[in-house]
Amino acid sequence: MIIIGLTGILGSGKSTVAALLRKRGREVIDLDALARDSLNWKETQDDIKRAFGPEYVIDGTVDVKRLRGIAFTKEHLRTLEAIIHPQVIQETRRRLDVLEKQDTPTVFIDHPLLFETGFYRRLDKIVVVTAAMDTIRERLKKRGMDPDDIERRLSFQLSLEVKEKMADYLIDNNGTENRLEEQVDGLLEKITKGEVS
């Protein structure tokens, strides 16, 4: 089984590529979704209460809005990641074991912080979704994010330039949706031919 990382930066279009891979019948494990799910797990909630206080978990539910308010300072973000990351890794391993037993040929790991967390070291290949920074900022503004929030959130990630240098394969998301689909199909063709392995 080939395990391929899929990453980019906020607004690059990684989630769109993941959706196109799923549409084509490929297995994609979304670590962002697992991180959100982990907030419902008792172990995670207990750790959040210990680290930040009992007011962050009310009646078995994490107060995400309150948590988000502190999670974008680097110190608190690192603490939160240290709580969530091991839980997510454990669940990812469990899912990979299941897929391997089912003889799944290729699995994509969709992870925005693939390099930042060191998770890329566990993978066979890395695909980075890229786009011009002006385009990325424009997309994020259209999502309703203000410029300061955009810059703050981008500052927590490695630059796209660094990620591109670490990639085995690049998908350029500066063009049309049709062009993006062509690139996804091109990637899958290379995997089928054994050129990405």
N, C-alpha and C positions, 0 to 999 in steps of 0.2 A: 504494500500500500504506500503510495506517494503522498506525503503530507506537505501541502503548499500554503505558505503564509500569504495573506492578502492584506495590504495595508496602504496607507497614504496619510495625508493630514486632513484636519477638519475642512470640509468643503471640497475635497478633491474628487469625490464621486465614488469612493470605495463601496459604499452601501448600494449604489446603483449597479456596480459591477457584480457585487454579491448576489443581488436580485436576478441579474441576467444569468449568472451561473446556476442558480436554483431553477430558473425557468428552463434551462437546458438539462435538467435532471442531475446536476452535480450536488454532492453533499457539501454543505457549508456550515461550519460551527461558528456562530456569532458570539464572540467573547464579551462584547458590549451587552448583548441581551442576557448572557449568563450572569454578568455582573449585576444587572438590574434584578434578575431573578433571585440572586443570592441575598438580596435585602429582605426576602421573605423567609430565609432559612434561619432557624433558631440560633445556630452557632454564630452566624454573622451578627444577628441582632444583639446577642449577649456581648460580643466583642465591641460593638458600637456603643452600647451602654457603658461599658467599662472605660472606653477611651474618651468619649465625649460627654457622657452623662445620661441619666435615665430619661430625661425629657426628649431625647432624640428617638425613642421608641415608645409609642403610645398604643396600648391595647394590642400588642403584637404586630404593629405596623410602624415601619420606619418613617419618620417625618422627613420626607425627601426634600421638601422645600427648605426646611431649616438646615438640613445636612448640606445641601447645595450652597447655602449661604456661607458656610465655612470652608467648603472643600476646594475653593479656588485660591486659598493661600497655600504655598508650597509645603509648609510643614504639616498642615492638616490633611492635605491631599496625600502626602506620603503615608501618613498614619492610616487613612482610609484604604489606600491601595494595599497596605500591609495586612489589613483585615480581609479585604475582598479577594485579593489576588490568589492566595493559597486555595481558597474554596473553589474559585473558578478553574484553577489548574487541575484540581482533583476531579471535578466534574468533566472537564475536557478529556482527561485521561480515560475516564470511565466510558465516555461516548466513543472515543477512538478505539478502545478495546472491542466494543460492540460492533463497530463498523468493520474492524479488521476480521472479526469472526464471520462477518457476512461477506467477506471477500470483496469489499469495496475497493476499487482500484485507485481512486484519487479522492482526497478530502482536502477542502480549503478551510483554513483557519482565518476568520475575519477578525482582525485585531488592530485597533487604531494605534496602540502603543507596543507594537510587536518588537521594535528595537529598544525602546525606552525601558521595557521590563526585562529584556534579555531573552524573551520567549523565542526569538528567531533562531537561537542556537539549537532548539529542539526540532527544527523543521528541515525538510529536504531542499526546498527552494522557496524563494520570496518573489512575489509579484507586488509591485508598487504602482498605485494609480496616481497619475500626476496631472497637473494643470498649471497654467500661469497664475501667479499670486494675485494679480489684478482680478482675474476671473474668479478665483476662490473667494476673495474679499467681497466681490459683487454678489456671489451666490449667498454668502452668509448674511449680507445686508438684507437680501430678499427674504431670508428666513426670519427677519425681524431682530437680528442681533445688532447692538450698537457698536460703533468702531472700537471703543475702549475694551469692550468685552471680547470682541474678535481678536484683538492684539494680545490680550491677556491669555486667552485660551490657546492661541497659536504658540505663545511663548513657552508653554508647558511641553510642547512636542519638539522633537528634533526637526530641523528644517527639511523641507522637501528635497533640497539639493543633496543633503547628506543621505537621506533615505534612497534617493535615486541611485547614488553610488553604491549602495549596499544591495541593490536589487539584482535578481537574476533575470527579471523580465519586467518591462515597463508597459503600462497601458496609458496612452495619452488621451486625457478627457478634456481637450480644448475644443473639440469639434461637435458635430451633430450626434444625436442618439444613434443614428444608423452607423456612423463611423465607429462609435463605441462598441456597438454590437459586432461589427466586423472584426475589431481587435480581440474581443472576447472569443469569437469563433476561431480566430487565428491562434490564440493561446491554446484552446482546447485541441485544435488540430495538431499543434506541436507536441502536446502531452500524449495524444494518441499515437503519434509517430515515434514517441520515445525521445523527442528532442528536448523535453523539459523533464528530467528525471535525475 
